[in-house]
């Protein structure tokens, strides 16, 4: 599933991802792949899996989508 980072607070270790057709999805830093953690910024596209948590749906296996680099 694809989504867009809405917010992410590194100090608190959590944020939200916008997913079309869903309410904003909670994401905890432990659900983000280590390589993607420093790149979690509003507007970044991510791939994720939805899992049911104690308080509803939350993101798991979150990974920043590859950015296409244009050759000149």
mmCIF file as gemmi writes it, N, C-alpha and C atoms, coordinates in Angstrom:
data_model
loop_
_atom_site.group_PDB
_atom_site.id
_atom_site.type_symbol
_atom_site.label_atom_id
_atom_site.label_alt_id
_atom_site.label_comp_id
_atom_site.label_asym_id
_atom_site.label_entity_id
_atom_site.label_seq_id
_atom_site.pdbx_PDB_ins_code
_atom_site.Cartn_x
_atom_site.Cartn_y
_atom_site.Cartn_z
_atom_site.occupancy
_atom_site.B_iso_or_equiv
_atom_site.pdbx_formal_charge
_atom_site.auth_seq_id
_atom_site.auth_asym_id
_atom_site.pdbx_PDB_model_num
ATOM 1 N N . UNK Axp A 1 ? 0.852 -1.159 0 1 0 ? 1 A 1
ATOM 2 C CA . UNK Axp A 1 ? 0 0 0 1 0 ? 1 A 1
ATOM 3 C C . UNK Axp A 1 ? 0.905 1.231 0 1 0 ? 1 A 1
ATOM 4 N N . UNK Axp A 2 ? 0.42 2.312 -0.603 1 0 ? 2 A 1
ATOM 5 C CA . UNK Axp A 2 ? 1.2 3.547 -0.667 1 0 ? 2 A 1
ATOM 6 C C . UNK Axp A 2 ? 0.552 4.642 0.156 1 0 ? 2 A 1
ATOM 7 N N . UNK Axp A 3 ? 1.375 5.541 0.669 1 0 ? 3 A 1
ATOM 8 C CA . UNK Axp A 3 ? 0.884 6.68 1.426 1 0 ? 3 A 1
ATOM 9 C C . UNK Axp A 3 ? 1.884 7.822 1.362 1 0 ? 3 A 1
ATOM 10 N N . UNK Axp A 4 ? 1.542 8.905 2.054 1 0 ? 4 A 1
ATOM 11 C CA . UNK Axp A 4 ? 2.387 10.095 2.102 1 0 ? 4 A 1
ATOM 12 C C . UNK Axp A 4 ? 2.579 10.494 3.558 1 0 ? 4 A 1
ATOM 13 N N . UNK Axp A 5 ? 3.819 10.776 3.933 1 0 ? 5 A 1
ATOM 14 C CA . UNK Axp A 5 ? 4.086 11.205 5.302 1 0 ? 5 A 1
ATOM 15 C C . UNK Axp A 5 ? 3.369 12.528 5.548 1 0 ? 5 A 1
ATOM 16 N N . UNK Axp A 6 ? 2.509 12.557 6.545 1 0 ? 6 A 1
ATOM 17 C CA . UNK Axp A 6 ? 1.796 13.779 6.918 1 0 ? 6 A 1
ATOM 18 C C . UNK Axp A 6 ? 2.607 14.535 7.958 1 0 ? 6 A 1
ATOM 19 N N . UNK Axp A 7 ? 3.097 13.801 8.958 1 0 ? 7 A 1
ATOM 20 C CA . UNK Axp A 7 ? 3.929 14.401 10.001 1 0 ? 7 A 1
ATOM 21 C C . UNK Axp A 7 ? 4.781 13.308 10.62 1 0 ? 7 A 1
ATOM 22 N N . UNK Axp A 8 ? 5.932 13.696 11.159 1 0 ? 8 A 1
ATOM 23 C CA . UNK Axp A 8 ? 6.771 12.755 11.888 1 0 ? 8 A 1
ATOM 24 C C . UNK Axp A 8 ? 7.657 13.538 12.833 1 0 ? 8 A 1
ATOM 25 N N . UNK Axp A 9 ? 7.568 13.227 14.121 1 0 ? 9 A 1
ATOM 26 C CA . UNK Axp A 9 ? 8.351 13.897 15.161 1 0 ? 9 A 1
ATOM 27 C C . UNK Axp A 9 ? 9.454 12.946 15.61 1 0 ? 9 A 1
ATOM 28 N N . UNK Axp A 10 ? 10.679 13.218 15.181 1 0 ? 10 A 1
ATOM 29 C CA . UNK Axp A 10 ? 11.8 12.338 15.523 1 0 ? 10 A 1
ATOM 30 C C . UNK Axp A 10 ? 12.018 12.244 17.033 1 0 ? 10 A 1
ATOM 31 N N . UNK Axp A 11 ? 11.847 13.353 17.73 1 0 ? 11 A 1
ATOM 32 C CA . UNK Axp A 11 ? 12.057 13.36 19.183 1 0 ? 11 A 1
ATOM 33 C C . UNK Axp A 11 ? 11.062 12.444 19.898 1 0 ? 11 A 1
ATOM 34 N N . UNK Axp A 12 ? 9.825 12.439 19.443 1 0 ? 12 A 1
ATOM 35 C CA . UNK Axp A 12 ? 8.799 11.592 20.061 1 0 ? 12 A 1
ATOM 36 C C . UNK Axp A 12 ? 8.791 10.182 19.472 1 0 ? 12 A 1
ATOM 37 N N . UNK Axp A 13 ? 9.299 10.048 18.245 1 0 ? 13 A 1
ATOM 38 C CA . UNK Axp A 13 ? 9.38 8.736 17.619 1 0 ? 13 A 1
ATOM 39 C C . UNK Axp A 13 ? 8.101 8.256 16.968 1 0 ? 13 A 1
ATOM 40 N N . UNK Axp A 14 ? 7.23 9.173 16.581 1 0 ? 14 A 1
ATOM 41 C CA . UNK Axp A 14 ? 5.996 8.772 15.918 1 0 ? 14 A 1
ATOM 42 C C . UNK Axp A 14 ? 5.456 9.899 15.041 1 0 ? 14 A 1
ATOM 43 N N . UNK Axp A 15 ? 4.48 9.528 14.203 1 0 ? 15 A 1
ATOM 44 C CA . UNK Axp A 15 ? 3.849 10.496 13.306 1 0 ? 15 A 1
ATOM 45 C C . UNK Axp A 15 ? 2.649 9.865 12.626 1 0 ? 15 A 1
ATOM 46 N N . UNK Axp A 16 ? 2.252 10.469 11.502 1 0 ? 16 A 1
ATOM 47 C CA . UNK Axp A 16 ? 1.079 9.983 10.772 1 0 ? 16 A 1
ATOM 48 C C . UNK Axp A 16 ? 1.359 9.952 9.278 1 0 ? 16 A 1
ATOM 49 N N . UNK Axp A 17 ? 0.726 8.981 8.612 1 0 ? 17 A 1
ATOM 50 C CA . UNK Axp A 17 ? 0.828 8.817 7.171 1 0 ? 17 A 1
ATOM 51 C C . UNK Axp A 17 ? -0.572 8.946 6.586 1 0 ? 17 A 1
ATOM 52 N N . UNK Axp A 18 ? -0.688 9.719 5.505 1 0 ? 18 A 1
ATOM 53 C CA . UNK Axp A 18 ? -1.963 9.845 4.794 1 0 ? 18 A 1
ATOM 54 C C . UNK Axp A 18 ? -2.067 8.702 3.791 1 0 ? 18 A 1
ATOM 55 N N . UNK Axp A 19 ? -3.171 7.986 3.849 1 0 ? 19 A 1
ATOM 56 C CA . UNK Axp A 19 ? -3.436 6.888 2.915 1 0 ? 19 A 1
ATOM 57 C C . UNK Axp A 19 ? -4.785 7.171 2.261 1 0 ? 19 A 1
ATOM 58 N N . UNK Axp A 20 ? -4.845 7.217 0.927 1 0 ? 20 A 1
ATOM 59 C CA . UNK Axp A 20 ? -6.122 7.484 0.255 1 0 ? 20 A 1
ATOM 60 C C . UNK Axp A 20 ? -7.214 6.512 0.711 1 0 ? 20 A 1
ATOM 61 N N . UNK Axp A 21 ? -8.37 7.069 1.05 1 0 ? 21 A 1
ATOM 62 C CA . UNK Axp A 21 ? -9.509 6.252 1.455 1 0 ? 21 A 1
ATOM 63 C C . UNK Axp A 21 ? -9.486 5.792 2.902 1 0 ? 21 A 1
ATOM 64 N N . UNK Axp A 22 ? -8.485 6.202 3.673 1 0 ? 22 A 1
ATOM 65 C CA . UNK Axp A 22 ? -8.346 5.815 5.076 1 0 ? 22 A 1
ATOM 66 C C . UNK Axp A 22 ? -8.172 7.073 5.932 1 0 ? 22 A 1
ATOM 67 N N . UNK Axp A 23 ? -8.456 6.934 7.223 1 0 ? 23 A 1
ATOM 68 C CA . UNK Axp A 23 ? -8.106 8.003 8.155 1 0 ? 23 A 1
ATOM 69 C C . UNK Axp A 23 ? -6.579 8.035 8.23 1 0 ? 23 A 1
ATOM 70 N N . UNK Axp A 24 ? -6.001 9.12 8.758 1 0 ? 24 A 1
ATOM 71 C CA . UNK Axp A 24 ? -4.55 9.176 8.906 1 0 ? 24 A 1
ATOM 72 C C . UNK Axp A 24 ? -4.076 7.985 9.733 1 0 ? 24 A 1
ATOM 73 N N . UNK Axp A 25 ? -2.981 7.374 9.3 1 0 ? 25 A 1
ATOM 74 C CA . UNK Axp A 25 ? -2.478 6.151 9.906 1 0 ? 25 A 1
ATOM 75 C C . UNK Axp A 25 ? -1.297 6.465 10.814 1 0 ? 25 A 1
ATOM 76 N N . UNK Axp A 26 ? -1.365 5.99 12.064 1 0 ? 26 A 1
ATOM 77 C CA . UNK Axp A 26 ? -0.287 6.169 13.036 1 0 ? 26 A 1
ATOM 78 C C . UNK Axp A 26 ? 0.928 5.354 12.616 1 0 ? 26 A 1
ATOM 79 N N . UNK Axp A 27 ? 2.125 5.928 12.795 1 0 ? 27 A 1
ATOM 80 C CA . UNK Axp A 27 ? 3.364 5.198 12.535 1 0 ? 27 A 1
ATOM 81 C C . UNK Axp A 27 ? 4.345 5.465 13.677 1 0 ? 27 A 1
ATOM 82 N N . UNK Axp A 28 ? 4.933 4.395 14.199 1 0 ? 28 A 1
ATOM 83 C CA . UNK Axp A 28 ? 5.953 4.486 15.234 1 0 ? 28 A 1
ATOM 84 C C . UNK Axp A 28 ? 7.304 4.24 14.584 1 0 ? 28 A 1
ATOM 85 N N . UNK Axp A 29 ? 8.336 4.853 15.128 1 0 ? 29 A 1
ATOM 86 C CA . UNK Axp A 29 ? 9.667 4.733 14.528 1 0 ? 29 A 1
ATOM 87 C C . UNK Axp A 29 ? 10.113 3.286 14.367 1 0 ? 29 A 1
ATOM 88 N N . UNK Axp A 30 ? 9.693 2.385 15.249 1 0 ? 30 A 1
ATOM 89 C CA . UNK Axp A 30 ? 10.079 0.981 15.141 1 0 ? 30 A 1
ATOM 90 C C . UNK Axp A 30 ? 9.456 0.292 13.93 1 0 ? 30 A 1
ATOM 91 N N . UNK Axp A 31 ? 8.418 0.885 13.346 1 0 ? 31 A 1
ATOM 92 C CA . UNK Axp A 31 ? 7.755 0.301 12.174 1 0 ? 31 A 1
ATOM 93 C C . UNK Axp A 31 ? 8.394 0.757 10.865 1 0 ? 31 A 1
ATOM 94 N N . UNK Axp A 32 ? 9.407 1.613 10.958 1 0 ? 32 A 1
ATOM 95 C CA . UNK Axp A 32 ? 10.058 2.188 9.777 1 0 ? 32 A 1
ATOM 96 C C . UNK Axp A 32 ? 11.402 1.49 9.566 1 0 ? 32 A 1
ATOM 97 N N . UNK Axp A 33 ? 11.701 1.121 8.342 1 0 ? 33 A 1
ATOM 98 C CA . UNK Axp A 33 ? 12.99 0.482 8.074 1 0 ? 33 A 1
ATOM 99 C C . UNK Axp A 33 ? 14.11 1.447 8.473 1 0 ? 33 A 1
ATOM 100 N N . UNK Axp A 34 ? 15.204 0.926 9.036 1 0 ? 34 A 1
ATOM 101 C CA . UNK Axp A 34 ? 16.287 1.795 9.51 1 0 ? 34 A 1
ATOM 102 C C . UNK Axp A 34 ? 16.798 2.79 8.463 1 0 ? 34 A 1
ATOM 103 N N . UNK Axp A 35 ? 16.918 2.375 7.219 1 0 ? 35 A 1
ATOM 104 C CA . UNK Axp A 35 ? 17.414 3.267 6.17 1 0 ? 35 A 1
ATOM 105 C C . UNK Axp A 35 ? 16.434 4.399 5.869 1 0 ? 35 A 1
ATOM 106 N N . UNK Axp A 36 ? 15.144 4.184 6.127 1 0 ? 36 A 1
ATOM 107 C CA . UNK Axp A 36 ? 14.125 5.194 5.821 1 0 ? 36 A 1
ATOM 108 C C . UNK Axp A 36 ? 13.896 6.182 6.961 1 0 ? 36 A 1
ATOM 109 N N . UNK Axp A 37 ? 14.289 5.84 8.179 1 0 ? 37 A 1
ATOM 110 C CA . UNK Axp A 37 ? 14.013 6.711 9.332 1 0 ? 37 A 1
ATOM 111 C C . UNK Axp A 37 ? 14.51 8.139 9.149 1 0 ? 37 A 1
ATOM 112 N N . UNK Axp A 38 ? 15.749 8.358 8.694 1 0 ? 38 A 1
ATOM 113 C CA . UNK Axp A 38 ? 16.203 9.748 8.544 1 0 ? 38 A 1
ATOM 114 C C . UNK Axp A 38 ? 15.486 10.522 7.43 1 0 ? 38 A 1
ATOM 115 N N . UNK Axp A 39 ? 14.778 9.819 6.559 1 0 ? 39 A 1
ATOM 116 C CA . UNK Axp A 39 ? 14.115 10.446 5.413 1 0 ? 39 A 1
ATOM 117 C C . UNK Axp A 39 ? 12.637 10.743 5.649 1 0 ? 39 A 1
ATOM 118 N N . UNK Axp A 40 ? 12.126 10.432 6.834 1 0 ? 40 A 1
ATOM 119 C CA . UNK Axp A 40 ? 10.699 10.63 7.128 1 0 ? 40 A 1
ATOM 120 C C . UNK Axp A 40 ? 10.402 12.122 7.292 1 0 ? 40 A 1
ATOM 121 N N . UNK Axp A 41 ? 9.915 12.708 6.223 1 0 ? 41 A 1
ATOM 122 C CA . UNK Axp A 41 ? 9.574 14.129 6.195 1 0 ? 41 A 1
ATOM 123 C C . UNK Axp A 41 ? 8.213 14.286 5.536 1 0 ? 41 A 1
ATOM 124 N N . UNK Axp A 42 ? 7.445 15.297 5.951 1 0 ? 42 A 1
ATOM 125 C CA . UNK Axp A 42 ? 6.143 15.524 5.319 1 0 ? 42 A 1
ATOM 126 C C . UNK Axp A 42 ? 6.27 15.615 3.796 1 0 ? 42 A 1
ATOM 127 N N . UNK Axp A 43 ? 5.338 14.933 3.124 1 0 ? 43 A 1
ATOM 128 C CA . UNK Axp A 43 ? 5.313 14.952 1.668 1 0 ? 43 A 1
ATOM 129 C C . UNK Axp A 43 ? 6.023 13.781 1.02 1 0 ? 43 A 1
ATOM 130 N N . UNK Axp A 44 ? 6.862 13.052 1.763 1 0 ? 44 A 1
ATOM 131 C CA . UNK Axp A 44 ? 7.575 11.916 1.184 1 0 ? 44 A 1
ATOM 132 C C . UNK Axp A 44 ? 6.62 10.747 0.979 1 0 ? 44 A 1
ATOM 133 N N . UNK Axp A 45 ? 6.74 10.078 -0.14 1 0 ? 45 A 1
ATOM 134 C CA . UNK Axp A 45 ? 5.919 8.909 -0.462 1 0 ? 45 A 1
ATOM 135 C C . UNK Axp A 45 ? 6.534 7.677 0.201 1 0 ? 45 A 1
ATOM 136 N N . UNK Axp A 46 ? 5.668 6.815 0.734 1 0 ? 46 A 1
ATOM 137 C CA . UNK Axp A 46 ? 6.135 5.599 1.396 1 0 ? 46 A 1
ATOM 138 C C . UNK Axp A 46 ? 5.311 4.389 0.967 1 0 ? 46 A 1
ATOM 139 N N . UNK Axp A 47 ? 5.906 3.233 1.096 1 0 ? 47 A 1
ATOM 140 C CA . UNK Axp A 47 ? 5.195 1.96 0.993 1 0 ? 47 A 1
ATOM 141 C C . UNK Axp A 47 ? 5.012 1.468 2.419 1 0 ? 47 A 1
ATOM 142 N N . UNK Axp A 48 ? 3.864 0.848 2.708 1 0 ? 48 A 1
ATOM 143 C CA . UNK Axp A 48 ? 3.588 0.385 4.054 1 0 ? 48 A 1
ATOM 144 C C . UNK Axp A 48 ? 2.599 -0.766 4.04 1 0 ? 48 A 1
ATOM 145 N N . UNK Axp A 49 ? 2.504 -1.409 5.173 1 0 ? 49 A 1
ATOM 146 C CA . UNK Axp A 49 ? 1.518 -2.458 5.401 1 0 ? 49 A 1
ATOM 147 C C . UNK Axp A 49 ? 0.658 -1.986 6.561 1 0 ? 49 A 1
ATOM 148 N N . UNK Axp A 50 ? -0.663 -2.138 6.455 1 0 ? 50 A 1
ATOM 149 C CA . UNK Axp A 50 ? -1.556 -1.785 7.561 1 0 ? 50 A 1
ATOM 150 C C . UNK Axp A 50 ? -1.728 -2.995 8.473 1 0 ? 50 A 1
ATOM 151 N N . UNK Axp A 51 ? -1.597 -2.759 9.788 1 0 ? 51 A 1
ATOM 152 C CA . UNK Axp A 51 ? -1.832 -3.807 10.782 1 0 ? 51 A 1
ATOM 153 C C . UNK Axp A 51 ? -2.746 -3.249 11.861 1 0 ? 51 A 1
ATOM 154 N N . UNK Axp A 52 ? -3.507 -4.13 12.487 1 0 ? 52 A 1
ATOM 155 C CA . UNK Axp A 52 ? -4.388 -3.692 13.564 1 0 ? 52 A 1
ATOM 156 C C . UNK Axp A 52 ? -3.585 -3.628 14.865 1 0 ? 52 A 1
ATOM 157 N N . UNK Axp A 53 ? -3.562 -2.433 15.45 1 0 ? 53 A 1
ATOM 158 C CA . UNK Axp A 53 ? -2.887 -2.241 16.726 1 0 ? 53 A 1
ATOM 159 C C . UNK Axp A 53 ? -3.897 -2.162 17.854 1 0 ? 53 A 1
ATOM 160 N N . UNK Axp A 54 ? -3.426 -1.838 19.041 1 0 ? 54 A 1
ATOM 161 C CA . UNK Axp A 54 ? -4.324 -1.739 20.2 1 0 ? 54 A 1
ATOM 162 C C . UNK Axp A 54 ? -5.353 -0.635 20.049 1 0 ? 54 A 1
ATOM 163 N N . UNK Axp A 55 ? -5.004 0.403 19.289 1 0 ? 55 A 1
ATOM 164 C CA . UNK Axp A 55 ? -5.909 1.55 19.131 1 0 ? 55 A 1
ATOM 165 C C . UNK Axp A 55 ? -6.383 1.743 17.702 1 0 ? 55 A 1
ATOM 166 N N . UNK Axp A 56 ? -6.346 0.696 16.919 1 0 ? 56 A 1
ATOM 167 C CA . UNK Axp A 56 ? -6.795 0.809 15.53 1 0 ? 56 A 1
ATOM 168 C C . UNK Axp A 56 ? -5.669 0.518 14.554 1 0 ? 56 A 1
ATOM 169 N N . UNK Axp A 57 ? -5.909 0.876 13.298 1 0 ? 57 A 1
ATOM 170 C CA . UNK Axp A 57 ? -4.927 0.609 12.249 1 0 ? 57 A 1
ATOM 171 C C . UNK Axp A 57 ? -3.663 1.42 12.469 1 0 ? 57 A 1
ATOM 172 N N . UNK Axp A 58 ? -2.533 0.789 12.181 1 0 ? 58 A 1
ATOM 173 C CA . UNK Axp A 58 ? -1.26 1.495 12.22 1 0 ? 58 A 1
ATOM 174 C C . UNK Axp A 58 ? -0.358 0.943 11.132 1 0 ? 58 A 1
ATOM 175 N N . UNK Axp A 59 ? 0.68 1.691 10.835 1 0 ? 59 A 1
ATOM 176 C CA . UNK Axp A 59 ? 1.594 1.32 9.757 1 0 ? 59 A 1
ATOM 177 C C . UNK Axp A 59 ? 2.658 0.349 10.255 1 0 ? 59 A 1
ATOM 178 N N . UNK Axp A 60 ? 3.075 -0.536 9.37 1 0 ? 60 A 1
ATOM 179 C CA . UNK Axp A 60 ? 4.181 -1.459 9.625 1 0 ? 60 A 1
ATOM 180 C C . UNK Axp A 60 ? 5 -1.575 8.343 1 0 ? 60 A 1
ATOM 181 N N . UNK Axp A 61 ? 6.24 -1.991 8.48 1 0 ? 61 A 1
ATOM 182 C CA . UNK Axp A 61 ? 7.127 -2.206 7.327 1 0 ? 61 A 1
ATOM 183 C C . UNK Axp A 61 ? 7.164 -0.967 6.423 1 0 ? 61 A 1
ATOM 184 N N . UNK Axp A 62 ? 7.327 0.192 7.026 1 0 ? 62 A 1
ATOM 185 C CA . UNK Axp A 62 ? 7.312 1.46 6.281 1 0 ? 62 A 1
ATOM 186 C C . UNK Axp A 62 ? 8.671 1.683 5.627 1 0 ? 62 A 1
ATOM 187 N N . UNK Axp A 63 ? 8.621 2.013 4.341 1 0 ? 63 A 1
ATOM 188 C CA . UNK Axp A 63 ? 9.84 2.241 3.57 1 0 ? 63 A 1
ATOM 189 C C . UNK Axp A 63 ? 9.604 3.404 2.614 1 0 ? 63 A 1
ATOM 190 N N . UNK Axp A 64 ? 10.535 4.344 2.582 1 0 ? 64 A 1
ATOM 191 C CA . UNK Axp A 64 ? 10.45 5.471 1.648 1 0 ? 64 A 1
ATOM 192 C C . UNK Axp A 64 ? 10.526 4.924 0.226 1 0 ? 64 A 1
ATOM 193 N N . UNK Axp A 65 ? 9.638 5.416 -0.639 1 0 ? 65 A 1
ATOM 194 C CA . UNK Axp A 65 ? 9.667 5.001 -2.046 1 0 ? 65 A 1
ATOM 195 C C . UNK Axp A 65 ? 10.903 5.582 -2.717 1 0 ? 65 A 1
ATOM 196 N N . UNK Axp A 66 ? 11.465 4.823 -3.624 1 0 ? 66 A 1
ATOM 197 C CA . UNK Axp A 66 ? 12.643 5.272 -4.362 1 0 ? 66 A 1
ATOM 198 C C . UNK Axp A 66 ? 12.311 6.534 -5.149 1 0 ? 66 A 1
ATOM 199 N N . UNK Axp A 67 ? 13.262 7.441 -5.181 1 0 ? 67 A 1
ATOM 200 C CA . UNK Axp A 67 ? 13.115 8.681 -5.932 1 0 ? 67 A 1
ATOM 201 C C . UNK Axp A 67 ? 13.816 8.502 -7.263 1 0 ? 67 A 1
ATOM 202 N N . UNK Axp A 68 ? 13.11 8.812 -8.347 1 0 ? 68 A 1
ATOM 203 C CA . UNK Axp A 68 ? 13.715 8.693 -9.671 1 0 ? 68 A 1
ATOM 204 C C . UNK Axp A 68 ? 14.679 9.844 -9.888 1 0 ? 68 A 1
ATOM 205 N N . UNK Axp A 69 ? 15.853 9.506 -10.365 1 0 ? 69 A 1
ATOM 206 C CA . UNK Axp A 69 ? 16.869 10.504 -10.666 1 0 ? 69 A 1
ATOM 207 C C . UNK Axp A 69 ? 16.911 10.664 -12.177 1 0 ? 69 A 1
ATOM 208 N N . UNK Axp A 70 ? 16.805 11.887 -12.623 1 0 ? 70 A 1
ATOM 209 C CA . UNK Axp A 70 ? 16.822 12.162 -14.051 1 0 ? 70 A 1
ATOM 210 C C . UNK Axp A 70 ? 18.257 12.363 -14.529 1 0 ? 70 A 1
ATOM 211 N N . UNK Axp A 71 ? 18.579 11.745 -15.638 1 0 ? 71 A 1
ATOM 212 C CA . UNK Axp A 71 ? 19.904 11.925 -16.219 1 0 ? 71 A 1
ATOM 213 C C . UNK Axp A 71 ? 19.897 13.16 -17.099 1 0 ? 71 A 1
ATOM 214 N N . UNK Axp A 72 ? 21.004 13.861 -17.092 1 0 ? 72 A 1
ATOM 215 C CA . UNK Axp A 72 ? 21.127 15.065 -17.922 1 0 ? 72 A 1
ATOM 216 C C . UNK Axp A 72 ? 22.045 14.811 -19.077 1 0 ? 72 A 1
